[in-house]
């Protein structure tokens, strides 16, 4: 364990990466944090599935994320390759968020009470400019707007074909423009940051044929197509920033990440893989939480 020389008053942020179904790992970490009462954050930053995971954590709803991943997300109405081949959505986010509100609703009272003195920033991407959009949710945000903001952050063009309009802006998945919003948290004044990852810290993306194909398929949205085409560079720069910041004396950064590749991928349908990765995340999160409850200053777990 290493410690920086930061002497500024602690202002703590929790940043959670996306990754589709790989997010079940961070669901496990967050449930361990709830069990160990690691709740002393001043702000939250979520991207894609990471934002959805954070909403349950903020509301104190232990187990809600696991229920979503291992039941609702595995429903054939949600993920359908055949529907996608026929021109529909691979992930039906409209159906998903409708079902969440009906069956697995967010505890809005606890959620908003928690955000009465803190705020939750959800990252999306502007269709027109390709720039990240940081929508803030607080105790006054309406339930419909919360749902739209979370949906927009997860609306990856490869799985959900239409943008989500929030406050007059057409938005898509936040991981395209800012997959690890660490610098945003620093710009907002946070100096102690925990980052929950869904890939090992040393992982870097490579250029793939699939990225070029997906970029071509999104050619009617030129800014988005460029982000998809250069996604490896965008992600790798974010990962490099996280690694470099562990040596920054002005900011304490803790990365909580799997030490090996997860069994789950972005579109995993195997419940046993998801449950295994959840428990893996819980085990790592529990160990991290014990150290955080003793001393926040650390670099990487």
N, C-alpha and C positions, 0 to 999 in steps of 0.2 A: 504494500500500500504506500502510495506516494502522496504528498501534500504540497499544494502551492503555498505561496507566501501572501495570499490575499488577506488584507486586513479590513476591507470594506464591510459594512453591515450586510448580512446574508439576505439575498433576495433569490429565492429558489424557484426554478422552473422544472417541469416534467415534460419532456419531449418524446413523442411516441411515433415511430416509423410505421408506414403501411406495409403492404405486401400480400394483399388478398387473404387467402386462407392461412398463410404463414403467420398471420396476426394472432392465431391461437396461442402461439408461444408467449407473446406479450400479454395476452389475456391471463395466462398462468402467473406471470410476474406480478401483474397488478392485483390479482387475488391474494397473492402472498403478501403484498404491501398492505392490503386491507386487513388481513389476519394479524399482521405485526404492527398495525396502526401507524404505518408510514404515510402521514397525511399532511405534513407541514410544508406545503407548497404555496407559493404566491401566484403562480400562473401555470397554465397548461397549453401545450402546442401539439396538435394532432394532425396527421396526414392520412387520408384514405381510411383503411380499416383501423389504423391507429387512433383516429379521431373517434370512431365508434366505440372502440375499447375504452378510451378515456371517458366518454360520457357515462358509461356504467361505473367506472371507478369514482368519478366525481360524485355521482349519486349514491355511492356506497352499496351498490347492488352486486354483492359477491355471487359469482356463479352465472350471472346473466350472460356474459360473453360466451362462456363454454356452451350454454344452452343454445345460443344463436348459431355458433359454429357447427355443433354436432347434430342439430335438428333442423332448424329453419334453413340454414345454408345448404343442407344436403337434399332438400326437397326438390323434386324434378321440375317444379314450377319456377325455381330460382335459377338453377344452372341447367341449360339445355344446349348441347352441341348441335342437335338437329335443328332447333329453332334458329340458331346462329347461322347455320349453313343456308337456311331458307331466307335469310336477310333480317332476322330479328336479333334480339339481344342475347348474348351468351349468359350474362347475369341480368335478371329482371329486377332492377333496383326499385321500380315502381311497386311491384308485388311485394318485395322484401320489406320496404318501409311501411307499406300498408299493414302487413302482417305483424310487424313489430308493434305498431300502435294498437293492434287488436289483441295480441297474445303475450308480448314481452315488453310492455310499455316501460319507458323510462320513468323513474320516480321523480317527477318534475318538482315536487315540493322540496325534497332533499337536494336535488340537483341545483335548483335556483337559490336555496338557502346557502349552499356551499359557495356559489358564485356571487353572493351579495358583497363580498369583500375581495374576491379574486376574479380573474377572467380566463376564459378558455378561447384560444385562437385556433381556428380551423383553416388549414391551407387548401386552396383550390387554385386553378389555373384559368386565366382569361383566354377565351377562345380566340379573340381578335388579336391580342398582343402577345400571347404566350408568356406573359408575366405572372408571377404568383399573386394571388389575392388572399389577404389575411382577414377573414371575417371573425369578429370578436363576438362571443356569446357571453352574456352576463345574466344576472338575476331578473332582468326586465325583458329578455328576448322571448318572443312568443313561441309556443310549441310548434306551430307550422313552420316558422322560420328556422328553428333549430333543426327540424327534420330536413328541410331543403338544403341547409348549409352542410349537414353531414352527408346527404346524398350527393351533392355536387363534388365534395372532396373525394368520393369513391367512384365517380363516373368516368372511369378509364375508357377512352374511345374504342379500344379493342374488345371491350366486354359490354359496353352500353353505348349505343350508337348516337344518342342525342345529348346535347348539353343540357345542363340544369340552370334555369334562370334564377338568380338571387339578387335582389335589389337592382334589377334592371340589367345585370350583367350575365352573359351566357358563359357558364363555367364548366370545366372538366376536372379530372383528377389532379389533386395537388402534387402527387409524386412526380409528375412530369416536369414541373418547374422548380420545386423546392422539396426534395425528398427527405431532407433532414434540416428542419428550420432552426438550426442552432444559432446562426448569425442573426436571425430575426429576434430570437430571445435575448441575445447579447445587446442588440440595438435597443431593445425595450427595457434595458437596465438590469437584466438578471446576471448574477455573477456566480451562482451555484446551479449547475444544470445536470440533471440525470437524463440520459438518452436511452430509450429502450429500442433495441434493434431486432430485426427478424433474420438477419444474416450475420455470420461471424465478422468481427471488426476488420479482418484482413481481406474480406471478400471485395473484389472489384469486378465490374461488369465488362464484358467484351463486346465488340461489334458483332452483330449477328445478322444473318439473312432475314430472320423474322422481323427485326426492327425496320429494315428497309422496306419489307412488304407492308408492314403496318403503317409506315410513313406514307407510302404510296396510296394505301386505302384511305388515308385521312387527308388526301391532297386538296380537298375542298376547304380545308381549314389549314392554310399554309403555315401559320405560326405554330400550330399544334404538330403538324407534320415534321417540322424542323426539330421540335423538342423530342419527338419519338425517334427520329433519325439519329440524334446525338445524345440519346438517353444514357449511353455508357459514360460519356464525358461528364454529363451533368451529375450523375450519381457518384462517379469516382471522385469528382471535385468535392462533393459534399462529404464523402467518407474521409478524404484527405484532410479536410478542414477539421473534422471531429478528432482525427488522430493528432493533428498539429496542436489543437487547442488543449490537449492534455498537458502540454508543456507551457501553456500561457499562464504567467503568474497573476494575471488579472481576473481569470475565470477558473473556477474549479469545475471540471467536467468528469462525470462518471458515465462510462458506457456499459450497459447491461445487455449482453448479447449471447447467442448460442455459441458454444465453443466448436461446434461442428455443424455441417449442413443439416437442416431439419428434414424430417421425413415428409413433411407437407410442402407442397408447391403452391403457387398462386391459386390454382383451380382444383386442388385436391378434393376428391369425393370419398375417400376412405376414412371412416369414422375412427378406426383404430389408430391410424397415423395422427389424426387430429388430437385424440385423447392423449397419445404418447407425448406429443409436442407440448400440449398444455401442461402435463405433469413435469416435463423437463423444464419449462419456463417457471413453474411454481417452485421447483427445487432451487433453481438459481436465484429466483426472486426472494425466497425465504432467507437464503444465506446472505444476500446483499442487504436485506432489511435488517438483519441482526447487526450488521456492521454500521448501517446508517443510523440506527437507534443509539449507537454508542458514539459515533463520530461521523459527520457528513463528509469530511475531507478525505477524498480518495481519487484514484484515477480510473481504474478499469477493473471490472470483475468478470 
